[in-house]
Amino acid sequence: MPVHTSQGSQSNRGRGVGLGLALASAVAFGGSGVAAKPLIQAGLDPLHVVWLRVTGAALVMLPLAVRHRALLRRRPALLAGFGLLAVAGVQACYFAALSRIPVGVALLIEYLAPALVLGWVRFVQRRSVTRAAAVGVVLAVGGLACVVEVWSGLGFDPLGITLALGAACCQVGYFVLSDQGTEAGDQAPDPFGVIAYGLLVGAAVLTVVARPWTMDWQVLTGTADMNGTRVPAVLLLAWIVLIATVLAYVTGVLSVRRLSPQVAGVVACLEAVIATVLAWVLLGEHLSAPQIVGGALVLVGAFIAQSSAPAQGSAEPVASAGEESELSAREAAA
């Protein structure tokens, strides 16, 4: 009997640590937009900020890539797809959206990804989905309509909203690739290796697309305005690379190992809330009451859609709980 008590206590401690790691991952991911937007407003192109973020994180994770170099032979398609969609696609679309619409709105739209995954399951894979999942999709879409205030003639920049939807679609690709990666069971690729090579692939692609040699490097030597406060640009960049990328991915992976992907994904949904609150406090981006209600509907709908998806063959993230899931929910919701 004492053995069972000890094992239960250890299990509870492990779950507590997992929840703490998942929360840390959500906070880290949620702070990326707040740190990136002042750099964009200071004169850096959104693609250049993404390139700095991904390339810096790839250099930090390079030792893990060397350690798991066998993945290049075993899973080249998975690594390429992960780098193109989960890294380059999601972040490029998200950061480009930040230059046109508020941080909270961009992230809330991105969190339609779990609902869009059900569309993939139903219409592409032709598998049935539960009624609760369908209700979750309806709630998420209705919440999105409130967030963008469709009754006011699309008050936000249509291109910005399209870019945020592009980030959500790239997250759908992340879920699909992750589902393929987990079919191997014990032979599944190590998630740290997938993250490391995904960042390397994303950095290579973004180097061609962003053309960093045209960047205004002097912006990094100055300061950026954060709602009236001047902050060193290099400090914001360090936060984006070390905290909002490396730490966010690593804590997300560790949390998934201690929790079920569904539980980690629910915690990861806090990323949207955290990002909205930080943007409100640090950037002065206030949302109206209908937008706040709509954001809550998006999160609730995404949660219902994800938790009601069929268990068998369901998409589970390889790398993190976000993107964002992210990644995603990034990691499991993003």
ABEGO torsion letter per residue (X at the ends): XAAAAAAAAAAAAAAAAAAAAAAAAAAAAAAAAAAAAAAAAAGBBAAAAAAAAAAAAAAAAAAAAAAAAAAAAABAAAAAAAAAAAAAAAAAAAAAAAAABBAAAAAAAAAAAAAAAAAAAAAAAGBBBBAAAAAAAAAAAAAAAAAAGAAAGGABBAAAAAAAAAAAAAAAAAAAAAAAAAAAEAABBBAAAAAAAAAAAAAAAAAAAAGAAABBAAAAABBBBBGGBBBBAAAAAAAAAAAAAAAAAAAAAAAAAABBAAAAAAAAAAAAAAAAAAAAAAAGBBBBAAAAAAAAAAAAAAAAAAAABBABGBBBBAABAEOXOGGBAABAAX
